Amino acid sequence: MRKLKEGKLRFSSPELNTFFQKLGSAMPYCGYCPRCHAKHPGRTHPACQLCGGRGWLSQRDSERCPASERKELERLRA
């Protein structure tokens, strides 16, 4: 698609923009899932509702995680 931005002709792809957003949300942000780590230290659980069995969290998932669960990860980091 062509767009006019600040008087200049630019090209844009809505599909690529959507893909870029999805890719960014799938990027690991936190290396441990607090729920998996609390229940199964060192392992992941395939049915985990937070990480989906990946064992890591994206930034969005990390921000959605309750503070009480994040405290354990903060303790590990220190």
Order of alpha helices (4+ residues) and beta strands (2+ residues): beta-beta-alpha-alpha-alpha-alpha
